[in-house]
Amino acid sequence: MAASMYIVVEGEDPGYDIYVNGRALARYENAVERLALDLGVKPLIEFFSADQASMSLLIEEGAGNPELMKHLPPAQWYRAEDGVRTVAALVDALTHDPQQLGSEGYAVLQELREYETVLRKTVDRGLRWHLAVSWR
C-alpha cells in the first residue's frame, strides 16, 4: 500500500487543478521534515488535518477505524501563504542539492514544485488549505 500526501483546498471547487501525486513526499516525509526544521520553516506535516471526507476515504481504503468518525474534530485550515513559505524554502534547498534526500530527491523536488504552484494559486484566490494523506 503506497501513501500519498496531497493538498485539500477549502470549499467545493477552487476553480483550478489541485492534484499532486505526493507519493515521493510521503516516502521521504521524515527527511523532508528534518530539512524544513534545519531551514527554520514549519514542516509540511504540521499542515496536516483530517476532514470528514478524507477520513471516510481512508476508512474505505481499510486504513482506519469507522468508530473514529464519531470523534473526529473539525478540519483545521491553514493560510496558503504559510504553506508557500515552507514549500519555497524546501524547493530552494533541494534545487541546490536534490541528492541530500537520496536517489529520489529529484522526485521530491518535482512534487514540491507542483505544491508551490497549487499553493500560490490558493493564495491568489484567498483560500485556505491543509495536507491530507491517502493510502492506496
N, C-alpha and C positions, 0 to 999 in steps of 0.2 A: 504494500500500500504506500503510495507516494503522497507526501504532503505538499501543499501549495499555500503560499502566503499571498493574499490578494486584497485589493483596495475595495472598500464599500463606501459609496458616497451617499450622504443623507438625501432622502427623497426618493420618489418613484423612478424618475428618469432624468439624469443630469443633462442630457442632450449631447453627450459625447461618449466615445468608447472608453470604458474604464478597465478593460480586460488586460491583465498582465499575467503571464504564466505563473511566475512566482515559485517554481519548483527549486531552482538553484538557490534562491534566497532562503527557502525553508531548510534545505540541506545544510547550508552554511550559516544558519541563524546565529549560532554561538559565536562564530568567528566575526560575523558582521556586528554583533552586539559588542564584542571586545573592541573592535575597530572604532565604533561610534563612541564608546567610553574614552578611548585613547584620544579621539578628536575633540572631546568635550561637548558632544551633542547627545541628545536624547536617543537611546536605542530604539530601533523600529518596533521591537516587541512591546514597548511601553505605549504604543498607539493601538494595541490590540483591544478589541471589545467583542463580546459575543452577543449579537442581537438575536431575536427570536427566529428570524429567517435562517441565519447561518447555523444556529443550534439545531433547528429542525433538519437541515441538510446533513449535519454531522450525524444525527441520530438515524436518519435514513441510510446513511453510509455505514452504519454499525459501529460508529466511533463514540457513542455517548449513551448516557442513561436517560431514558424518557422521563424519569422522575425529576431530573434536574430542571426540566422546562417549567415545573411548578414554582421553582425558587429562583428563577433567572432574574437578575437585576436589569433595570432598563439599560439599553445600549448607551455607551459613552461615545461622544463625538468630539473630535479634535479639530483645532484650527488647521487649515491646509498649509498656512504659512509655516507652522511649526514642523510639519512633515517635510516641506520643501527644504527647510534649514538642515534637517538631518540628512535627507537624501542627497542634497547638493554637496555636503561635506564628504559623504561616502563616495560619491561619484568622483569628486576631485581627487581624493586619496587613491582610489583604485585606478583612475586614469593614469596616474603617475607610476603605479606599481600593482597591476592586477594580480601578479603572481604571489602577492602576500597572502592571498586566500587559497593558493594551490592551483591545481590544474583547471579548476572551474571558475577561477577569478574573472575570466572574460564573460562567462555566462551570467555571473552575479552582477557584473558591471552593466551588461546589457539590460537586465531586468531593472536595475536601479535607474537607468536612463529612462526606461518606459514609465517607472513610478514617477519620476520627476515630471515627465510630460503630463501625466494624468493629474498630478497634484497642482501643477501650475494652472491647468485649466480649471481645477476646483477653486483655486484662489481667485482667478478671473471672474468666476461666477458667484463668489461669496458663499460657497458651500462648505460644509464640514465633512469629515471623513473618519474612518477607522480602519484598522487592519483586521482581517479575519483569516482563518485557517481552514483548509479543506483537506480531507484525506481521501484519496481515490486509488 
